[in-house]
Amino acid sequence: MSSPKVLFGFHAVGVRLKTAPASIIEIYYEATRRDARMRQFLERAAEAGARLIESDGLRITRLAGSAGHQGVAARVHPVQQARSFDELLEGLEAAGTVPLLLVLDGVTDPHNLGACLRVADGAGAHAVIAPKDHAVGVNATVAKVASGAAETVPYFMVTNLARTMNELKERSIWCIGTAEDAPQTLYEADLKIPLALVLGAEGPGMRQLTRKTCDALVSIPMRGAVESLNVSVASGVCLYEALRQRS
């Protein structure tokens, strides 16, 4: 079995309690916090049969590696997701499901990745893909910001992003990237097809090779003074437009 990892915050630990309580080794909680939210959380944890350990804020901060733990942290076994990207795609194909994927090029901030995973979960995306050399991995901060979505959305870090995009295209999955100078807007594109939405980090955007590998480019209309959106906000706009079209 893989080494245990740490989740912290009410959302991240709460989702694990809901989806895979047997994977929880133990939950540390700040004994001095007695508000309604903590009481309700502890009741849920006790009902799920989780091992509860009274602790103090300093110990939880050390365990979580962050002071933003809200008085709750848990040591957990990793939950088994699709072992490989190919396995995920083959499963979607076998189920007759139209893929909706999010590709992130150059997102290195854990808060941005956590927010992207959260919107991916909300919109029903099947996976998030990123390059190993130009991206942040899933750590405790990502899991906290993702509010449990790091446990439900597969996150694949690939060696060569352009090659992976070409493999998607071989499977008839269109790679549509976002760019300010794109010839059409997001709302003019057909997003009901098997689709991978490709976004770059705020500022530099997609790398040139990533951009060239896309089948098409679309822009998000900007009507105000700012020139671009945060990548997690842009991800939400794109994914929910795909969800709207598919609904």
Secondary structure, DSSP 8 states (H G I E B T S, - for coil): ----EEEESHHHHHHHHHH-GGGEEEEEEETT--SHHHHHHHHHHHHTT--EEEE-HHHHHHHHTSS-STTEEEEE------SSHHHHHHHHHHHT---EEEEEES---HHHHHHHHHHHHHHT-SEEEEEGGGS----HHHHHHHTTGGGTS-EEEES-HHHHHHHHHHTT-EEEEE-TT-SEEGGGS--SSSEEEEEEBTTTBS-HHHHHH-SEEEE----SS-----HHHHHHHHHHHHHHHH-
